[in-house]
Amino acid sequence: MSPDKKTLVKMYETMSRIRLFETKLQEFFAAGRIPGFVHLYIGEEAVATGACAGLTNADKITSTHRGHGHLIAKGGDLKLMMAEIFGRKTGYCKGKGGSMHIADFDLGILGANGIVGGGGPLALGSALASKYSKTNAVTVCFFGDGASNQGTTQEALNMASAWKLPLVFVNENNGYGISCPQCKSMAVTDIADRAAAYDMPGVVVDGNDVLAVFEAVTEAVKRARHGEGPSLIECKTYRWRGHFEGDACTYRCDEELKEWMAKDPIPRMEEKLLESGVLKKKDVEAIRARIEQEVKDAVDFAEGSPLPSPAELLEDVYA
Amino acid sequence: MSKKTYLQALNEALRQEMERDDKVFIIGEDVGRFGGCFGVTQGLFTQFGEGRVMDTPITESAIVGTAAGAAASGLRPVAELMFVDFIGVAMDQLFNQACKMRFMFGGKAKVPMTLRMPQGAGIGAAAQHSQSLEAWFMHIPGLKVVIPSTPYDAKGLLISAIRDDNPVVFLEHKLLYGVEGEVPDESYTIDLGKADVKREGADVTIVATSLMVHTALAAAEKLAAEGISAEVVDPRSLQPLDKATILASVEKTHALVIAHEAVGFAGPGAEIAAMVAEEGLEFLDAPIRRVAAPFCPVPFSPPLEQAYIPGVDDIFNAVKTIR
């Protein structure tokens, strides 16, 4: 399915929003203005964007420790995100989650997980609930190449297939589980090959091509929605930054990074939109200016927001 | 009201809750036609069908995680692990996922899941099928821990656990499944966090859980024959813990013995003893005693297993050192 013009522009905007938001975080982290640590998604924007562009508000996702992009792609509010990352009480999680657990249940996000592979079983539950309640909603489970080796992921793939759950597994293969390259952590070249073991479709796509991701995931979502069960989409991509900000990246070479930076998903999409006349240069500039303003507003909101009070510590432990 | 076994009481609780609320469903290994490892879900598959009584692969992380994800999506799952010992495989999905969702994501999530698990020694099931792990669960903020000792309590507490909007671990003792008691036929709840005084007494308080409640009651009989009046308090849930009932009892008797089948070191008794030392030391006129399993895995051979499980004489003798 080809996306309409509105969707094309929206995807371009979403990728730009993730990039500009995280570029600001990178800057703030370096300046020591963010507590804790952050895992940036820069370079991988096309995956979350393409995967979420065809979802409805009722559809669910499970996110990961590198989850800012997923939340933005699902419609997250930059103000509430920035406030959370700054540890403010106005943030999405009232300052109790931080960068790694930034999620909005109201947007159908069942958490952003600090445990690699932790989201698979939860995604099963979400998909089961849709089937049980006949809501027609689909769940997208994001997980990395590292998570693909966890037992929980294999359990989720197996049970989703055995029970034909409305679930789409979107693998973000950025080549490294922290410092360990894929070739040292698994014998397969394509994680999508593992789909065969569970008798579900396994597709490899260029994870830096937002249209390719959109098409593959949309097809898988359609399949899931029609009761035909799960699929595994492997999106080959690369993180430009380290595993976390401050990671010296001694485990990879500059040439490799440069190669992938040349495949930056955002200019690729921009060129396509300009060539096809969907956007003009001035539209691109206007989009950028608007998102820069959104990010600035988010920073102002976060900085102007109060920190949580210690009295709130014991809130929300129990319902 | 009629006589029912602990197992029948649990089964009735499940049936009545499933009849009342179509969001309640059962998920676990062999819970369907097979009726559950110990038979607790017997007949439910026939009544409710595979759509609500779901047999899973042997995949504990997926069972617990599916329950958590479904609960966070508005359903009310009751998951069963065949033996509490299997929680080690699935612990992440319980303590890092289910129990933190509400806190970590800004108070929006509700995770109304119940996780039923049989525990305890006494059937020769050896080291990986016989443990009592309640202390692990007591240490997890966001989780409630329920541990019934009688058929009446089992039914009312299970119904409360299912209706609770938090993750609840529900620990059944294998040797209690066949124990009989009076149980109302209609549905009823027992508040989580409300202890029950199983026997009133004046000279010593015995706080006991699960199977040890029965052992403590037998010890109390034996003590009575020697003129010592023991009060037996069953907390029924360890998180929340009914401190007030325990403290009130100790204030009356001035002496405390704690009995449980979990290993003694850092066991539930350590928390109860510490609580009484902090909040009721002035009530005591004797040292606190704990009766618990020794610090070793559960053994197989019958004489070893019997030596492992605290018995009537262990509780009797512990009381005799202070009374």
HADDOCK unambig.tbl for C-alpha pairs under 7 A between the chains (distance, minus, plus):
assign (segid A and resid 92 and name CA) (segid B and resid 106 and name CA) 6.27 0.50 0.50
assign (segid A and resid 93 and name CA) (segid B and resid 104 and name CA) 6.35 0.50 0.50
assign (segid A and resid 93 and name CA) (segid B and resid 105 and name CA) 4.58 0.50 0.50
assign (segid A and resid 93 and name CA) (segid B and resid 106 and name CA) 3.53 0.50 0.50
assign (segid A and resid 94 and name CA) (segid B and resid 106 and name CA) 5.22 0.50 0.50
assign (segid A and resid 96 and name CA) (segid B and resid 103 and name CA) 6.98 0.50 0.50
assign (segid A and resid 96 and name CA) (segid B and resid 104 and name CA) 5.51 0.50 0.50
assign (segid A and resid 96 and name CA) (segid B and resid 106 and name CA) 6.77 0.50 0.50
assign (segid A and resid 97 and name CA) (segid B and resid 104 and name CA) 4.78 0.50 0.50
assign (segid A and resid 97 and name CA) (segid B and resid 105 and name CA) 6.09 0.50 0.50
assign (segid A and resid 101 and name CA) (segid B and resid 104 and name CA) 6.73 0.50 0.50
assign (segid A and resid 101 and name CA) (segid B and resid 105 and name CA) 6.91 0.50 0.50
assign (segid A and resid 103 and name CA) (segid B and resid 105 and name CA) 6.36 0.50 0.50
assign (segid A and resid 105 and name CA) (segid B and resid 108 and name CA) 6.40 0.50 0.50
assign (segid A and resid 105 and name CA) (segid B and resid 109 and name CA) 6.72 0.50 0.50
assign (segid A and resid 111 and name CA) (segid B and resid 105 and name CA) 6.90 0.50 0.50
assign (segid A and resid 121 and name CA) (segid B and resid 61 and name CA) 6.84 0.50 0.50
assign (segid A and resid 121 and name CA) (segid B and resid 62 and name CA) 4.84 0.50 0.50
assign (segid A and resid 121 and name CA) (segid B and resid 65 and name CA) 4.40 0.50 0.50
assign (segid A and resid 121 and name CA) (segid B and resid 66 and name CA) 5.30 0.50 0.50
assign (segid A and resid 122 and name CA) (segid B and resid 65 and name CA) 4.84 0.50 0.50
assign (segid A and resid 122 and name CA) (segid B and resid 66 and name CA) 5.35 0.50 0.50
assign (segid A and resid 122 and name CA) (segid B and resid 68 and name CA) 6.28 0.50 0.50
assign (segid A and resid 122 and name CA) (segid B and resid 69 and name CA) 4.20 0.50 0.50
assign (segid A and resid 123 and name CA) (segid B and resid 69 and name CA) 6.30 0.50 0.50
assign (segid A and resid 124 and name CA) (segid B and resid 66 and name CA) 5.24 0.50 0.50
assign (segid A and resid 124 and name CA) (segid B and resid 69 and name CA) 6.84 0.50 0.50
assign (segid A and resid 125 and name CA) (segid B and resid 65 and name CA) 6.62 0.50 0.50
assign (segid A and resid 125 and name CA) (segid B and resid 66 and name CA) 3.67 0.50 0.50
assign (segid A and resid 125 and name CA) (segid B and resid 67 and name CA) 5.85 0.50 0.50
assign (segid A and resid 125 and name CA) (segid B and resid 68 and name CA) 6.56 0.50 0.50
assign (segid A and resid 125 and name CA) (segid B and resid 69 and name CA) 3.94 0.50 0.50
assign (segid A and resid 125 and name CA) (segid B and resid 70 and name CA) 4.10 0.50 0.50
assign (segid A and resid 126 and name CA) (segid B and resid 69 and name CA) 4.98 0.50 0.50
assign (segid A and resid 126 and name CA) (segid B and resid 70 and name CA) 5.06 0.50 0.50
assign (segid A and resid 126 and name CA) (segid B and resid 73 and name CA) 5.87 0.50 0.50
assign (segid A and resid 128 and name CA) (segid B and resid 70 and name CA) 6.57 0.50 0.50
assign (segid A and resid 129 and name CA) (segid B and resid 70 and name CA) 5.17 0.50 0.50
assign (segid A and resid 129 and name CA) (segid B and resid 73 and name CA) 6.29 0.50 0.50
assign (segid A and resid 129 and name CA) (segid B and resid 75 and name CA) 6.74 0.50 0.50
assign (segid A and resid 152 and name CA) (segid B and resid 61 and name CA) 6.39 0.50 0.50
assign (segid A and resid 152 and name CA) (segid B and resid 62 and name CA) 6.81 0.50 0.50
assign (segid A and resid 155 and name CA) (segid B and resid 59 and name CA) 6.48 0.50 0.50
assign (segid A and resid 155 and name CA) (segid B and resid 62 and name CA) 6.05 0.50 0.50
assign (segid A and resid 156 and name CA) (segid B and resid 62 and name CA) 6.32 0.50 0.50
assign (segid A and resid 316 and name CA) (segid B and resid 102 and name CA) 5.99 0.50 0.50
assign (segid A and resid 316 and name CA) (segid B and resid 103 and name CA) 4.89 0.50 0.50
assign (segid A and resid 316 and name CA) (segid B and resid 107 and name CA) 5.04 0.50 0.50
assign (segid A and resid 317 and name CA) (segid B and resid 102 and name CA) 6.59 0.50 0.50
assign (segid A and resid 317 and name CA) (segid B and resid 103 and name CA) 5.18 0.50 0.50
assign (segid A and resid 317 and name CA) (segid B and resid 141 and name CA) 6.64 0.50 0.50
assign (segid A and resid 317 and name CA) (segid B and resid 142 and name CA) 5.10 0.50 0.50
assign (segid A and resid 318 and name CA) (segid B and resid 142 and name CA) 5.43 0.50 0.50
assign (segid A and resid 318 and name CA) (segid B and resid 166 and name CA) 6.40 0.50 0.50
assign (segid A and resid 319 and name CA) (segid B and resid 110 and name CA) 6.44 0.50 0.50
assign (segid A and resid 319 and name CA) (segid B and resid 165 and name CA) 5.99 0.50 0.50
assign (segid A and resid 319 and name CA) (segid B and resid 166 and name CA) 6.11 0.50 0.50
